[in-house]
Amino acid sequence: MSNENGKADCPFSGHGENLINVKFFRGFRNDLITADEIKAQARSAVMQQRTKTATVSKEAPRSEHTPINVADFVASL
């Protein structure tokens, strides 16, 4: 599904919901994070937002992993 600009539509648009900024951090994991895990975390984030139980920090957690260029990573798959 894409709009007239060729960009993918937001999967949450049209449902009367406000968009929230969600970031995922790997922490200390070295394995791949599955799509099901990402979906579960997204559902959890939505529920925390709705129930106003989300812990909001001003700063992202620091990772011991070296930064990677996502475009290079995807191209290598």
mmCIF file of the N, C-alpha and C atoms, coordinates in Angstrom:
data_MODEL
# 
_entry.id   MODEL 
# 
loop_
_atom_site.group_PDB 
_atom_site.id 
_atom_site.type_symbol 
_atom_site.label_atom_id 
_atom_site.label_alt_id 
_atom_site.label_comp_id 
_atom_site.label_asym_id 
_atom_site.label_entity_id 
_atom_site.label_seq_id 
_atom_site.pdbx_PDB_ins_code 
_atom_site.Cartn_x 
_atom_site.Cartn_y 
_atom_site.Cartn_z 
_atom_site.occupancy 
_atom_site.B_iso_or_equiv 
_atom_site.pdbx_formal_charge 
_atom_site.auth_seq_id 
_atom_site.auth_comp_id 
_atom_site.auth_asym_id 
_atom_site.auth_atom_id 
_atom_site.pdbx_PDB_model_num 
ATOM 1   N N  . MET A 1 1  ? 0.841  -1.161  0.000  1.00 0.00 ? 1  MET A N  1 
ATOM 2   C CA . MET A 1 1  ? 0.000  0.000   0.000  1.00 0.00 ? 1  MET A CA 1 
ATOM 3   C C  . MET A 1 1  ? 0.896  1.238   0.000  1.00 0.00 ? 1  MET A C  1 
ATOM 4   N N  . SER A 1 2  ? 0.678  2.143   -0.940 1.00 0.00 ? 2  SER A N  1 
ATOM 5   C CA . SER A 1 2  ? 1.470  3.364   -0.966 1.00 0.00 ? 2  SER A CA 1 
ATOM 6   C C  . SER A 1 2  ? 0.601  4.521   -1.423 1.00 0.00 ? 2  SER A C  1 
ATOM 7   N N  . ASN A 1 3  ? 1.053  5.712   -1.112 1.00 0.00 ? 3  ASN A N  1 
ATOM 8   C CA . ASN A 1 3  ? 0.303  6.898   -1.508 1.00 0.00 ? 3  ASN A CA 1 
ATOM 9   C C  . ASN A 1 3  ? 0.798  7.397   -2.855 1.00 0.00 ? 3  ASN A C  1 
ATOM 10  N N  . GLU A 1 4  ? 0.306  8.549   -3.283 1.00 0.00 ? 4  GLU A N  1 
ATOM 11  C CA . GLU A 1 4  ? 0.660  9.073   -4.601 1.00 0.00 ? 4  GLU A CA 1 
ATOM 12  C C  . GLU A 1 4  ? 2.127  9.450   -4.718 1.00 0.00 ? 4  GLU A C  1 
ATOM 13  N N  . ASN A 1 5  ? 2.819  9.629   -3.598 1.00 0.00 ? 5  ASN A N  1 
ATOM 14  C CA . ASN A 1 5  ? 4.249  9.951   -3.632 1.00 0.00 ? 5  ASN A CA 1 
ATOM 15  C C  . ASN A 1 5  ? 5.117  8.702   -3.674 1.00 0.00 ? 5  ASN A C  1 
ATOM 16  N N  . GLY A 1 6  ? 4.502  7.540   -3.670 1.00 0.00 ? 6  GLY A N  1 
ATOM 17  C CA . GLY A 1 6  ? 5.250  6.298   -3.691 1.00 0.00 ? 6  GLY A CA 1 
ATOM 18  C C  . GLY A 1 6  ? 5.764  5.866   -2.336 1.00 0.00 ? 6  GLY A C  1 
ATOM 19  N N  . LYS A 1 7  ? 5.361  6.574   -1.284 1.00 0.00 ? 7  LYS A N  1 
ATOM 20  C CA . LYS A 1 7  ? 5.778  6.211   0.066  1.00 0.00 ? 7  LYS A CA 1 
ATOM 21  C C  . LYS A 1 7  ? 4.705  5.353   0.704  1.00 0.00 ? 7  LYS A C  1 
ATOM 22  N N  . ALA A 1 8  ? 5.108  4.463   1.574  1.00 0.00 ? 8  ALA A N  1 
ATOM 23  C CA . ALA A 1 8  ? 4.155  3.587   2.254  1.00 0.00 ? 8  ALA A CA 1 
ATOM 24  C C  . ALA A 1 8  ? 3.275  4.391   3.196  1.00 0.00 ? 8  ALA A C  1 
ATOM 25  N N  . ASP A 1 9  ? 2.001  4.049   3.225  1.00 0.00 ? 9  ASP A N  1 
ATOM 26  C CA . ASP A 1 9  ? 1.083  4.676   4.169  1.00 0.00 ? 9  ASP A CA 1 
ATOM 27  C C  . ASP A 1 9  ? 1.386  4.207   5.579  1.00 0.00 ? 9  ASP A C  1 
ATOM 28  N N  . CYS A 1 10 ? 1.080  5.036   6.535  1.00 0.00 ? 10 CYS A N  1 
ATOM 29  C CA . CYS A 1 10 ? 1.247  4.654   7.935  1.00 0.00 ? 10 CYS A CA 1 
ATOM 30  C C  . CYS A 1 10 ? 0.217  3.582   8.268  1.00 0.00 ? 10 CYS A C  1 
ATOM 31  N N  . PRO A 1 11 ? 0.625  2.455   8.836  1.00 0.00 ? 11 PRO A N  1 
ATOM 32  C CA . PRO A 1 11 ? -0.345 1.382   9.131  1.00 0.00 ? 11 PRO A CA 1 
ATOM 33  C C  . PRO A 1 11 ? -1.371 1.779   10.184 1.00 0.00 ? 11 PRO A C  1 
ATOM 34  N N  . PHE A 1 12 ? -1.135 2.866   10.911 1.00 0.00 ? 12 PHE A N  1 
ATOM 35  C CA . PHE A 1 12 ? -2.053 3.271   11.967 1.00 0.00 ? 12 PHE A CA 1 
ATOM 36  C C  . PHE A 1 12 ? -2.953 4.425   11.538 1.00 0.00 ? 12 PHE A C  1 
ATOM 37  N N  . SER A 1 13 ? -2.769 4.931   10.316 1.00 0.00 ? 13 SER A N  1 
ATOM 38  C CA . SER A 1 13 ? -3.559 6.086   9.891  1.00 0.00 ? 13 SER A CA 1 
ATOM 39  C C  . SER A 1 13 ? -5.004 5.668   9.640  1.00 0.00 ? 13 SER A C  1 
ATOM 40  N N  . GLY A 1 14 ? -5.890 6.610   9.807  1.00 0.00 ? 14 GLY A N  1 
ATOM 41  C CA . GLY A 1 14 ? -7.291 6.355   9.530  1.00 0.00 ? 14 GLY A CA 1 
ATOM 42  C C  . GLY A 1 14 ? -8.038 5.659   10.639 1.00 0.00 ? 14 GLY A C  1 
ATOM 43  N N  . HIS A 1 15 ? -7.415 5.469   11.786 1.00 0.00 ? 15 HIS A N  1 
ATOM 44  C CA . HIS A 1 15 ? -8.070 4.774   12.895 1.00 0.00 ? 15 HIS A CA 1 
ATOM 45  C C  . HIS A 1 15 ? -8.392 5.719   14.042 1.00 0.00 ? 15 HIS A C  1 
ATOM 46  N N  . GLY A 1 16 ? -8.248 7.016   13.804 1.00 0.00 ? 16 GLY A N  1 
ATOM 47  C CA . GLY A 1 16 ? -8.571 7.988   14.831 1.00 0.00 ? 16 GLY A CA 1 
ATOM 48  C C  . GLY A 1 16 ? -7.572 8.043   15.977 1.00 0.00 ? 16 GLY A C  1 
ATOM 49  N N  . GLU A 1 17 ? -6.399 7.479   15.781 1.00 0.00 ? 17 GLU A N  1 
ATOM 50  C CA . GLU A 1 17 ? -5.374 7.463   16.825 1.00 0.00 ? 17 GLU A CA 1 
ATOM 51  C C  . GLU A 1 17 ? -4.339 8.541   16.569 1.00 0.00 ? 17 GLU A C  1 
ATOM 52  N N  . ASN A 1 18 ? -3.763 9.074   17.614 1.00 0.00 ? 18 ASN A N  1 
ATOM 53  C CA . ASN A 1 18 ? -2.635 9.985   17.485 1.00 0.00 ? 18 ASN A CA 1 
ATOM 54  C C  . ASN A 1 18 ? -1.374 9.170   17.315 1.00 0.00 ? 18 ASN A C  1 
ATOM 55  N N  . LEU A 1 19 ? -0.470 9.650   16.474 1.00 0.00 ? 19 LEU A N  1 
ATOM 56  C CA . LEU A 1 19 ? 0.803  8.967   16.298 1.00 0.00 ? 19 LEU A CA 1 
ATOM 57  C C  . LEU A 1 19 ? 1.709  9.285   17.475 1.00 0.00 ? 19 LEU A C  1 
ATOM 58  N N  . ILE A 1 20 ? 2.470  8.282   17.910 1.00 0.00 ? 20 ILE A N  1 
ATOM 59  C CA . ILE A 1 20 ? 3.429  8.491   18.980 1.00 0.00 ? 20 ILE A CA 1 
ATOM 60  C C  . ILE A 1 20 ? 4.799  8.079   18.472 1.00 0.00 ? 20 ILE A C  1 
ATOM 61  N N  . ASN A 1 21 ? 5.820  8.676   19.024 1.00 0.00 ? 21 ASN A N  1 
ATOM 62  C CA . ASN A 1 21 ? 7.187  8.401   18.627 1.00 0.00 ? 21 ASN A CA 1 
ATOM 63  C C  . ASN A 1 21 ? 7.707  7.234   19.464 1.00 0.00 ? 21 ASN A C  1 
ATOM 64  N N  . VAL A 1 22 ? 7.969  6.115   18.810 1.00 0.00 ? 22 VAL A N  1 
ATOM 65  C CA . VAL A 1 22 ? 8.440  4.920   19.508 1.00 0.00 ? 22 VAL A CA 1 
ATOM 66  C C  . VAL A 1 22 ? 9.817  4.568   18.982 1.00 0.00 ? 22 VAL A C  1 
ATOM 67  N N  . LYS A 1 23 ? 10.747 4.303   19.889 1.00 0.00 ? 23 LYS A N  1 
ATOM 68  C CA . LYS A 1 23 ? 12.084 3.887   19.491 1.00 0.00 ? 23 LYS A CA 1 
ATOM 69  C C  . LYS A 1 23 ? 12.383 2.539   20.126 1.00 0.00 ? 23 LYS A C  1 
ATOM 70  N N  . PHE A 1 24 ? 13.075 1.708   19.399 1.00 0.00 ? 24 PHE A N  1 
ATOM 71  C CA . PHE A 1 24 ? 13.455 0.392   19.903 1.00 0.00 ? 24 PHE A CA 1 
ATOM 72  C C  . PHE A 1 24 ? 14.964 0.362   20.081 1.00 0.00 ? 24 PHE A C  1 
ATOM 73  N N  . PHE A 1 25 ? 15.408 -0.134  21.210 1.00 0.00 ? 25 PHE A N  1 
ATOM 74  C CA . PHE A 1 25 ? 16.830 -0.219  21.505 1.00 0.00 ? 25 PHE A CA 1 
ATOM 75  C C  . PHE A 1 25 ? 17.195 -1.668  21.758 1.00 0.00 ? 25 PHE A C  1 
ATOM 76  N N  . ARG A 1 26 ? 18.318 -2.094  21.206 1.00 0.00 ? 26 ARG A N  1 
ATOM 77  C CA . ARG A 1 26 ? 18.746 -3.480  21.320 1.00 0.00 ? 26 ARG A CA 1 
ATOM 78  C C  . ARG A 1 26 ? 19.224 -3.843  22.712 1.00 0.00 ? 26 ARG A C  1 
ATOM 79  N N  . GLY A 1 27 ? 19.717 -2.889  23.440 1.00 0.00 ? 27 GLY A N  1 
ATOM 80  C CA . GLY A 1 27 ? 20.255 -3.212  24.747 1.00 0.00 ? 27 GLY A CA 1 
ATOM 81  C C  . GLY A 1 27 ? 21.490 -4.071  24.613 1.00 0.00 ? 27 GLY A C  1 
ATOM 82  N N  . PHE A 1 28 ? 21.546 -5.171  25.347 1.00 0.00 ? 28 PHE A N  1 
ATOM 83  C CA . PHE A 1 28 ? 22.729 -6.029  25.349 1.00 0.00 ? 28 PHE A CA 1 
ATOM 84  C C  . PHE A 1 28 ? 22.565 -7.267  24.480 1.00 0.00 ? 28 PHE A C  1 
ATOM 85  N N  . ARG A 1 29 ? 21.486 -7.335  23.705 1.00 0.00 ? 29 ARG A N  1 
ATOM 86  C CA . ARG A 1 29 ? 21.248 -8.508  22.857 1.00 0.00 ? 29 ARG A CA 1 
ATOM 87  C C  . ARG A 1 29 ? 22.195 -8.532  21.670 1.00 0.00 ? 29 ARG A C  1 
ATOM 88  N N  . ASN A 1 30 ? 22.629 -9.722  21.298 1.00 0.00 ? 30 ASN A N  1 
ATOM 89  C CA . ASN A 1 30 ? 23.466 -9.884  20.119 1.00 0.00 ? 30 ASN A CA 1 
ATOM 90  C C  . ASN A 1 30 ? 22.758 -10.649 19.017 1.00 0.00 ? 30 ASN A C  1 
ATOM 91  N N  . ASP A 1 31 ? 21.566 -11.169 19.312 1.00 0.00 ? 31 ASP A N  1 
ATOM 92  C CA . ASP A 1 31 ? 20.843 -11.921 18.303 1.00 0.00 ? 31 ASP A CA 1 
ATOM 93  C C  . ASP A 1 31 ? 19.884 -11.007 17.545 1.00 0.00 ? 31 ASP A C  1 
ATOM 94  N N  . LEU A 1 32 ? 19.247 -11.544 16.519 1.00 0.00 ? 32 LEU A N  1 
ATOM 95  C CA . LEU A 1 32 ? 18.291 -10.762 15.741 1.00 0.00 ? 32 LEU A CA 1 
ATOM 96  C C  . LEU A 1 32 ? 16.982 -10.612 16.503 1.00 0.00 ? 32 LEU A C  1 
ATOM 97  N N  . ILE A 1 33 ? 16.373 -9.466  16.354 1.00 0.00 ? 33 ILE A N  1 
ATOM 98  C CA . ILE A 1 33 ? 15.073 -9.212  16.960 1.00 0.00 ? 33 ILE A CA 1 
ATOM 99  C C  . ILE A 1 33 ? 14.027 -9.561  15.917 1.00 0.00 ? 33 ILE A C  1 
ATOM 100 N N  . THR A 1 34 ? 13.086 -10.429 16.279 1.00 0.00 ? 34 THR A N  1 
ATOM 101 C CA . THR A 1 34 ? 12.100 -10.904 15.308 1.00 0.00 ? 34 THR A CA 1 
ATOM 102 C C  . THR A 1 34 ? 10.981 -9.893  15.098 1.00 0.00 ? 34 THR A C  1 
ATOM 103 N N  . ALA A 1 35 ? 10.284 -10.035 13.984 1.00 0.00 ? 35 ALA A N  1 
ATOM 104 C CA . ALA A 1 35 ? 9.138  -9.172  13.689 1.00 0.00 ? 35 ALA A CA 1 
ATOM 105 C C  . ALA A 1 35 ? 8.072  -9.313  14.773 1.00 0.00 ? 35 ALA A C  1 
ATOM 106 N N  . ASP A 1 36 ? 7.870  -10.531 15.275 1.00 0.00 ? 36 ASP A N  1 
ATOM 107 C CA . ASP A 1 36 ? 6.871  -10.732 16.337 1.00 0.00 ? 36 ASP A CA 1 
ATOM 108 C C  . ASP A 1 36 ? 7.254  -9.988  17.613 1.00 0.00 ? 36 ASP A C  1 
ATOM 109 N N  . GLU A 1 37 ? 8.544  -9.952  17.928 1.00 0.00 ? 37 GLU A N  1 
ATOM 110 C CA . GLU A 1 37 ? 8.987  -9.207  19.113 1.00 0.00 ? 37 GLU A CA 1 
ATOM 111 C C  . GLU A 1 37 ? 8.757  -7.713  18.939 1.00 0.00 ? 37 GLU A C  1 
ATOM 112 N N  . ILE A 1 38 ? 9.024  -7.205  17.736 1.00 0.00 ? 38 ILE A N  1 
ATOM 113 C CA . ILE A 1 38 ? 8.804  -5.783  17.477 1.00 0.00 ? 38 ILE A CA 1 
ATOM 114 C C  . ILE A 1 38 ? 7.321  -5.457  17.584 1.00 0.00 ? 38 ILE A C  1 
ATOM 115 N N  . LYS A 1 39 ? 6.481  -6.307  17.014 1.00 0.00 ? 39 LYS A N  1 
ATOM 116 C CA . LYS A 1 39 ? 5.025  -6.085  17.096 1.00 0.00 ? 39 LYS A CA 1 
ATOM 117 C C  . LYS A 1 39 ? 4.549  -6.118  18.540 1.00 0.00 ? 39 LYS A C  1 
ATOM 118 N N  . ALA A 1 40 ? 5.069  -7.049  19.331 1.00 0.00 ? 40 ALA A N  1 
ATOM 119 C CA . ALA A 1 40 ? 4.672  -7.144  20.739 1.00 0.00 ? 40 ALA A CA 1 
ATOM 120 C C  . ALA A 1 40 ? 5.090  -5.893  21.497 1.00 0.00 ? 40 ALA A C  1 
ATOM 121 N N  . GLN A 1 41 ? 6.291  -5.392  21.220 1.00 0.00 ? 41 GLN A N  1 
ATOM 122 C CA . GLN A 1 41 ? 6.752  -4.174  21.878 1.00 0.00 ? 41 GLN A CA 1 
ATOM 123 C C  . GLN A 1 41 ? 5.919  -2.965  21.447 1.00 0.00 ? 41 GLN A C  1 
ATOM 124 N N  . ALA A 1 42 ? 5.540  -2.931  20.176 1.00 0.00 ? 42 ALA A N  1 
ATOM 125 C CA . ALA A 1 42 ? 4.703  -1.829  19.690 1.00 0.00 ? 42 ALA A CA 1 
ATOM 126 C C  . ALA A 1 42 ? 3.340  -1.863  20.372 1.00 0.00 ? 42 ALA A C  1 
ATOM 127 N N  . ARG A 1 43 ? 2.752  -3.057  20.497 1.00 0.00 ? 43 ARG A N  1 
ATOM 128 C CA . ARG A 1 43 ? 1.462  -3.178  21.206 1.00 0.00 ? 43 ARG A CA 1 
ATOM 129 C C  . ARG A 1 43 ? 1.604  -2.737  22.654 1.00 0.00 ? 43 ARG A C  1 
ATOM 130 N N  . SER A 1 44 ? 2.692  -3.138  23.280 1.00 0.00 ? 44 SER A N  1 
ATOM 131 C CA . SER A 1 44 ? 2.934  -2.754  24.665 1.00 0.00 ? 44 SER A CA 1 
ATOM 132 C C  . SER A 1 44 ? 3.063  -1.236  24.786 1.00 0.00 ? 44 SER A C  1 
ATOM 133 N N  . ALA A 1 45 ? 3.770  -0.608  23.840 1.00 0.00 ? 45 ALA A N  1 
ATOM 134 C CA . ALA A 1 45 ? 3.935  0.850   23.870 1.00 0.00 ? 45 ALA A CA 1 
ATOM 135 C C  . ALA A 1 45 ? 2.587  1.556   23.729 1.00 0.00 ? 45 ALA A C  1 
ATOM 136 N N  . VAL A 1 46 ? 1.747  1.044   22.840 1.00 0.00 ? 46 VAL A N  1 
ATOM 137 C CA . VAL A 1 46 ? 0.417  1.641   22.653 1.00 0.00 ? 46 VAL A CA 1 
ATOM 138 C C  . VAL A 1 46 ? -0.396 1.525   23.937 1.00 0.00 ? 46 VAL A C  1 
ATOM 139 N N  . MET A 1 47 ? -0.365 0.360   24.571 1.00 0.00 ? 47 MET A N  1 
ATOM 140 C CA . MET A 1 47 ? -1.134 0.169   25.802 1.00 0.00 ? 47 MET A CA 1 
ATOM 141 C C  . MET A 1 47 ? -0.597 1.055   26.926 1.00 0.00 ? 47 MET A C  1 
ATOM 142 N N  . GLN A 1 48 ? 0.714  1.208   27.025 1.00 0.00 ? 48 GLN A N  1 
ATOM 143 C CA . GLN A 1 48 ? 1.293  2.084   28.045 1.00 0.00 ? 48 GLN A CA 1 
ATOM 144 C C  . GLN A 1 48 ? 0.879  3.534   27.803 1.00 0.00 ? 48 GLN A C  1 
ATOM 145 N N  . GLN A 1 49 ? 0.824  3.919   26.536 1.00 0.00 ? 49 GLN A N  1 
ATOM 146 C CA . GLN A 1 49 ? 0.412  5.286   26.199 1.00 0.00 ? 49 GLN A CA 1 
ATOM 147 C C  . GLN A 1 49 ? -1.056 5.493   26.574 1.00 0.00 ? 49 GLN A C  1 
ATOM 148 N N  . ARG A 1 50 ? -1.894 4.520   26.224 1.00 0.00 ? 50 ARG A N  1 
ATOM 149 C CA . ARG A 1 50 ? -3.331 4.635   26.513 1.00 0.00 ? 50 ARG A CA 1 
ATOM 150 C C  . ARG A 1 50 ? -3.627 4.654   28.006 1.00 0.00 ? 50 ARG A C  1 
ATOM 151 N N  . THR A 1 51 ? -2.895 3.839   28.758 1.00 0.00 ? 51 THR A N  1 
ATOM 152 C CA . THR A 1 51 ? -3.158 3.744   30.197 1.00 0.00 ? 51 THR A CA 1 
ATOM 153 C C  . THR A 1 51 ? -2.318 4.726   31.003 1.00 0.00 ? 51 THR A C  1 
ATOM 154 N N  . LYS A 1 52 ? -1.536 5.532   30.280 1.00 0.00 ? 52 LYS A N  1 
ATOM 155 C CA . LYS A 1 52 ? -0.679 6.545   30.911 1.00 0.00 ? 52 LYS A CA 1 
ATOM 156 C C  . LYS A 1 52 ? 0.288  5.939   31.939 1.00 0.00 ? 52 LYS A C  1 
ATOM 157 N N  . THR A 1 53 ? 0.799  4.750   31.616 1.00 0.00 ? 53 THR A N  1 
ATOM 158 C CA . THR A 1 53 ? 1.772  4.088   32.481 1.00 0.00 ? 53 THR A CA 1 
ATOM 159 C C  . THR A 1 53 ? 3.166  4.057   31.854 1.00 0.00 ? 53 THR A C  1 
ATOM 160 N N  . ALA A 1 54 ? 3.326  4.750   30.719 1.00 0.00 ? 54 ALA A N  1 
ATOM 161 C CA . ALA A 1 54 ? 4.610  4.747   30.023 1.00 0.00 ? 54 ALA A CA 1 
ATOM 162 C C  . ALA A 1 54 ? 5.660  5.491   30.833 1.00 0.00 ? 54 ALA A C  1 
ATOM 163 N N  . THR A 1 55 ? 6.834  4.904   30.910 1.00 0.00 ? 55 THR A N  1 
ATOM 164 C CA . THR A 1 55 ? 7.971  5.576   31.533 1.00 0.00 ? 55 THR A CA 1 
ATOM 165 C C  . THR A 1 55 ? 8.696  6.327   30.425 1.00 0.00 ? 55 THR A C  1 
ATOM 166 N N  . VAL A 1 56 ? 8.721  7.633   30.523 1.00 0.00 ? 56 VAL A N  1 
ATOM 167 C CA . VAL A 1 56 ? 9.303  8.463   29.471 1.00 0.00 ? 56 VAL A CA 1 
ATOM 168 C C  . VAL A 1 56 ? 10.613 9.033   29.976 1.00 0.00 ? 56 VAL A C  1 
ATOM 169 N N  . SER A 1 57 ? 11.665 8.835   29.191 1.00 0.00 ? 57 SER A N  1 
ATOM 170 C CA . SER A 1 57 ? 12.958 9.400   29.562 1.00 0.00 ? 57 SER A CA 1 
ATOM 171 C C  . SER A 1 57 ? 13.359 10.428  28.528 1.00 0.00 ? 57 SER A C  1 
ATOM 172 N N  . LYS A 1 58 ? 14.185 11.358  28.919 1.00 0.00 ? 58 LYS A N  1 
ATOM 173 C CA . LYS A 1 58 ? 14.642 12.394  27.996 1.00 0.00 ? 58 LYS A CA 1 
ATOM 174 C C  . LYS A 1 58 ? 15.831 11.928  27.180 1.00 0.00 ? 58 LYS A C  1 
ATOM 175 N N  . GLU A 1 59 ? 16.408 10.807  27.544 1.00 0.00 ? 59 GLU A N  1 
ATOM 176 C CA . GLU A 1 59 ? 17.628 10.344  26.905 1.00 0.00 ? 59 GLU A CA 1 
ATOM 177 C C  . GLU A 1 59 ? 17.515 8.855   26.588 1.00 0.00 ? 59 GLU A C  1 
ATOM 178 N N  . ALA A 1 60 ? 18.028 8.473   25.434 1.00 0.00 ? 60 ALA A N  1 
ATOM 179 C CA . ALA A 1 60 ? 18.036 7.067   25.045 1.00 0.00 ? 60 ALA A CA 1 
ATOM 180 C C  . ALA A 1 60 ? 19.058 6.304   25.879 1.00 0.00 ? 60 ALA A C  1 
ATOM 181 N N  . PRO A 1 61 ? 18.804 5.018   26.141 1.00 0.00 ? 61 PRO A N  1 
ATOM 182 C CA . PRO A 1 61 ? 19.807 4.230   26.856 1.00 0.00 ? 61 PRO A CA 1 
ATOM 183 C C  . PRO A 1 61 ? 21.075 4.108   26.025 1.00 0.00 ? 61 PRO A C  1 
ATOM 184 N N  . ARG A 1 62 ? 22.194 4.016   26.684 1.00 0.00 ? 62 ARG A N  1 
ATOM 185 C CA . ARG A 1 62 ? 23.484 3.881   26.003 1.00 0.00 ? 62 ARG A CA 1 
ATOM 186 C C  . ARG A 1 62 ? 23.755 2.402   25.727 1.00 0.00 ? 62 ARG A C  1 
ATOM 187 N N  . SER A 1 63 ? 24.132 2.109   24.508 1.00 0.00 ? 63 SER A N  1 
ATOM 188 C CA . SER A 1 63 ? 24.428 0.743   24.112 1.00 0.00 ? 63 SER A CA 1 
ATOM 189 C C  . SER A 1 63 ? 25.927 0.544   23.994 1.00 0.00 ? 63 SER A C  1 
ATOM 190 N N  . GLU A 1 64 ? 26.373 -0.658  24.285 1.00 0.00 ? 64 GLU A N  1 
ATOM 191 C CA . GLU A 1 64 ? 27.782 -0.979  24.108 1.00 0.00 ? 64 GLU A CA 1 
ATOM 192 C C  . GLU A 1 64 ? 28.078 -1.410  22.673 1.00 0.00 ? 64 GLU A C  1 
ATOM 193 N N  . HIS A 1 65 ? 27.017 -1.585  21.862 1.00 0.00 ? 65 HIS A N  1 
ATOM 194 C CA . HIS A 1 65 ? 27.194 -1.939  20.454 1.00 0.00 ? 65 HIS A CA 1 
ATOM 195 C C  . HIS A 1 65 ? 27.702 -0.727  19.687 1.00 0.00 ? 65 HIS A C  1 
ATOM 196 N N  . THR A 1 66 ? 28.525 -0.983  18.680 1.00 0.00 ? 66 THR A N  1 
ATOM 197 C CA . THR A 1 66 ? 28.964 0.116   17.835 1.00 0.00 ? 66 THR A CA 1 
ATOM 198 C C  . THR A 1 66 ? 27.814 0.518   16.912 1.00 0.00 ? 66 THR A C  1 
ATOM 199 N N  . PRO A 1 67 ? 27.688 1.800   16.606 1.00 0.00 ? 67 PRO A N  1 
ATOM 200 C CA . PRO A 1 67 ? 26.620 2.239   15.697 1.00 0.00 ? 67 PRO A CA 1 
ATOM 201 C C  . PRO A 1 67 ? 26.817 1.628   14.318 1.00 0.00 ? 67 PRO A C  1 
ATOM 202 N N  . ILE A 1 68 ? 25.695 1.351   13.647 1.00 0.00 ? 68 ILE A N  1 
ATOM 203 C CA . ILE A 1 68 ? 25.757 0.829   12.281 1.00 0.00 ? 68 ILE A CA 1 
ATOM 204 C C  . ILE A 1 68 ? 24.906 1.704   11.381 1.00 0.00 ? 68 ILE A C  1 
ATOM 205 N N  . ASN A 1 69 ? 25.241 1.716   10.111 1.00 0.00 ? 69 ASN A N  1 
ATOM 206 C CA . ASN A 1 69 ? 24.435 2.403   9.117  1.00 0.00 ? 69 ASN A CA 1 
ATOM 207 C C  . ASN A 1 69 ? 23.360 1.418   8.679  1.00 0.00 ? 69 ASN A C  1 
ATOM 208 N N  . VAL A 1 70 ? 22.111 1.733   8.947  1.00 0.00 ? 70 VAL A N  1 
ATOM 209 C CA . VAL A 1 70 ? 21.008 0.813   8.654  1.00 0.00 ? 70 VAL A CA 1 
ATOM 210 C C  . VAL A 1 70 ? 20.912 0.539   7.160  1.00 0.00 ? 70 VAL A C  1 
ATOM 211 N N  . ALA A 1 71 ? 21.150 1.544   6.337  1.00 0.00 ? 71 ALA A N  1 
ATOM 212 C CA . ALA A 1 71 ? 21.096 1.343   4.890  1.00 0.00 ? 71 ALA A CA 1 
ATOM 213 C C  . ALA A 1 71 ? 22.130 0.309   4.439  1.00 0.00 ? 71 ALA A C  1 
ATOM 214 N N  . ASP A 1 72 ? 23.335 0.383   4.983  1.00 0.00 ? 72 ASP A N  1 
ATOM 215 C CA . ASP A 1 72 ? 24.374 -0.604  4.662  1.00 0.00 ? 72 ASP A CA 1 
ATOM 216 C C  . ASP A 1 72 ? 23.983 -1.986  5.170  1.00 0.00 ? 72 ASP A C  1 
ATOM 217 N N  . PHE A 1 73 ? 23.415 -2.034  6.376  1.00 0.00 ? 73 PHE A N  1 
ATOM 218 C CA . PHE A 1 73 ? 23.000 -3.314  6.953  1.00 0.00 ? 73 PHE A CA 1 
ATOM 219 C C  . PHE A 1 73 ? 21.939 -3.976  6.076  1.00 0.00 ? 73 PHE A C  1 
ATOM 220 N N  . VAL A 1 74 ? 20.927 -3.220  5.682  1.00 0.00 ? 74 VAL A N  1 
ATOM 221 C CA . VAL A 1 74 ? 19.851 -3.772  4.848  1.00 0.00 ? 74 VAL A CA 1 
ATOM 222 C C  . VAL A 1 74 ? 20.391 -4.207  3.494  1.00 0.00 ? 74 VAL A C  1 
ATOM 223 N N  . ALA A 1 75 ? 21.289 -3.425  2.930  1.00 0.00 ? 75 ALA A N  1 
ATOM 224 C CA . ALA A 1 75 ? 21.872 -3.783  1.632  1.00 0.00 ? 75 ALA A CA 1 
ATOM 225 C C  . ALA A 1 75 ? 22.665 -5.083  1.718  1.00 0.00 ? 75 ALA A C  1 
ATOM 226 N N  . SER A 1 76 ? 23.204 -5.387  2.881  1.00 0.00 ? 76 SER A N  1 
ATOM 227 C CA . SER A 1 76 ? 24.007 -6.611  3.030  1.00 0.00 ? 76 SER A CA 1 
ATOM 228 C C  . SER A 1 76 ? 23.158 -7.861  3.239  1.00 0.00 ? 76 SER A C  1 
ATOM 229 N N  . LEU A 1 77 ? 21.874 -7.700  3.458  1.00 0.00 ? 77 LEU A N  1 
ATOM 230 C CA . LEU A 1 77 ? 20.998 -8.869  3.697  1.00 0.00 ? 77 LEU A CA 1 
ATOM 231 C C  . LEU A 1 77 ? 20.763 -9.677  2.457  1.00 0.00 ? 77 LEU A C  1 
# 
